[in-house]
Amino acid sequence: MAAYALKDVVPLQLLKDAFGDEIKLEDDGTESQPYRILAEFSVGGGEYAILQSAAMQKHDEVEVFRIERESDGTLQLSIVEDNDAWEDLVELYDEMTVSFE
């Protein structure tokens, strides 16, 4: 994935429309944990979500997920495993949220 500019971003609300401001995700199939939906956007042909659990918020960390649609319209999340792509998406999210005013 190439680095993208802020002008390439298209805001989305797929998860927020379906779940509200939080979504519960399972940890290794055992425990459910709530994550705040910080941002959703489309860039470079992919749709992504930036999520944060309460534990992650304490350390100012986020997680990046790819939003995928099943044939029945169900939304699925998959972790962005490519480190370069993950970094590019987090940098893009930072640009979306930083204000220099």
C-alpha positions as CSV (number, residue, x, y, z in Angstrom):
1,M,0.0,0.0,0.0
2,A,1.3,3.4,-0.9
3,A,1.2,6.3,1.4
4,Y,-1.9,8.4,0.8
5,A,-2.7,12.0,1.3
6,L,-5.5,13.4,3.3
7,K,-7.2,14.5,0.1
8,D,-7.6,10.8,-0.8
9,V,-9.7,10.0,2.2
10,V,-13.5,9.5,2.0
11,P,-15.2,9.5,5.5
12,L,-17.5,6.6,6.2
13,Q,-20.0,5.6,8.9
14,L,-20.6,2.0,8.2
15,L,-19.8,0.7,11.7
16,K,-21.4,3.6,13.5
17,D,-24.6,3.2,11.6
18,A,-24.7,-0.5,12.4
19,F,-23.4,-0.5,16.0
20,G,-23.3,3.1,17.4
21,D,-20.1,4.6,18.9
22,E,-18.8,1.3,20.3
23,I,-18.3,-2.2,19.0
24,K,-17.6,-5.3,21.0
25,L,-14.8,-7.6,19.6
26,E,-13.8,-11.0,20.9
27,D,-10.2,-11.6,22.1
28,D,-9.0,-14.9,20.7
29,G,-12.6,-16.1,20.7
30,T,-13.0,-16.0,24.5
31,E,-13.8,-12.6,25.9
32,S,-15.7,-9.7,24.5
33,Q,-14.2,-6.2,24.8
34,P,-15.7,-2.8,23.8
35,Y,-13.8,-0.6,21.4
36,R,-14.6,3.0,20.6
37,I,-15.0,3.7,16.9
38,L,-12.7,6.7,16.4
39,A,-12.8,6.9,12.6
40,E,-13.9,5.1,9.5
41,F,-12.7,5.9,6.0
42,S,-12.1,4.7,2.6
43,V,-8.7,5.2,0.9
44,G,-7.0,3.4,-2.0
45,G,-9.9,1.1,-2.7
46,G,-10.1,-0.2,0.9
47,E,-12.3,0.7,3.8
48,Y,-10.8,1.0,7.3
49,A,-11.7,1.6,10.9
50,I,-9.6,3.0,13.7
51,L,-10.7,1.5,17.0
52,Q,-9.5,1.9,20.6
53,S,-10.2,0.0,23.8
54,A,-10.1,1.6,27.2
55,A,-6.8,-0.1,27.9
56,M,-5.4,1.2,24.6
57,Q,-6.6,4.8,25.4
58,K,-4.4,4.8,28.6
59,H,-1.3,4.4,26.4
60,D,-2.6,6.5,23.5
61,E,-2.7,3.5,21.2
62,V,-5.1,2.5,18.4
63,E,-5.8,-0.5,16.3
64,V,-6.5,-0.5,12.6
65,F,-9.0,-2.8,11.0
66,R,-10.1,-3.4,7.4
67,I,-13.8,-3.3,7.0
68,E,-15.1,-6.1,4.7
69,R,-18.6,-6.8,3.5
70,E,-19.9,-10.3,3.3
71,S,-22.2,-11.3,0.4
72,D,-25.3,-10.9,2.8
73,G,-24.2,-7.3,3.7
74,T,-22.8,-8.2,7.1
75,L,-19.7,-6.2,8.1
76,Q,-16.6,-8.0,9.1
77,L,-13.4,-6.6,10.6
78,S,-9.9,-8.0,9.8
79,I,-6.7,-6.8,11.3
80,V,-4.3,-5.0,9.0
81,E,-1.3,-7.2,9.3
82,D,1.1,-5.5,6.9
83,N,3.2,-3.2,9.1
84,D,3.8,-0.6,6.4
85,A,0.1,-0.4,5.5
86,W,-0.7,-0.2,9.3
87,E,1.7,2.7,9.8
88,D,0.4,4.5,6.7
89,L,-3.1,4.3,7.9
90,V,-2.3,5.4,11.5
91,E,-0.3,8.4,10.0
92,L,-3.4,9.2,7.9
93,Y,-5.6,9.0,11.0
94,D,-3.2,11.3,12.9
95,E,-3.4,13.8,10.0
96,M,-7.2,13.7,10.2
97,T,-7.3,14.4,13.9
98,V,-4.4,16.9,14.5
99,S,-5.2,20.5,14.5
100,F,-2.6,23.2,14.3
101,E,-4.9,26.0,15.4
